[in-house]
């Protein structure tokens, strides 16, 4: 069986990666499986352990670093986030297309470690800084201090966008999702 793709989606906090992901996951023919990350961040309202993330303590996260369990991991605004390695490999070997929603440092680690042709990297770009700020505020999940930290981080992430194979502007969520779905569909064909 042909090994599945490794799809990387990055973009600044608040750009709409989660919403785009929901549209993509509806396309059953793409055989996409979402890679659930591990994080030391506390769950937000409505987030479920084992669905949105595996929420773990600092000690547990450190244990996984020490045992080389992560394909990549990174620190993002006071917390750590990582992709479990064995899960990704297992699924790709079963022909599933694995979807990683990760920040840019983690994406760089994956791109420098995984060298097969099945990797596709996409950066989701906000249409403007103002739009990003409005979106992150509307979400009402973070304090003012954290919003500022996330916006600053977002600006430095945008500078890295050219490292990705594709940059998609999230002007309208459905349009942007369709553009990403087309990118993935083309890559699946190319990979066959
Ligand atoms: P949030 O706290 O908003 O859920 O996530 C913060 C940032 O961390 C987002 O850009 C998100 O895509 C990223 N992220 C989530 N999981 C991982 C992961 O496993 N590895 C890395 N490097 N970043 C992640």
Boltz pocket constraint, residues with backbone or C-beta under 6 A from the ligand:
constraints:
  - pocket:
      binder: B
      contacts: [[A, 9], [A, 11], [A, 12], [A, 13], [A, 17], [A, 37], [A, 38], [A, 41], [A, 72], [A, 73], [A, 74], [A, 76], [A, 81], [A, 82], [A, 83], [A, 101], [A, 102], [A, 103], [A, 104], [A, 105], [A, 106], [A, 107]]
      max_distance: 6.0
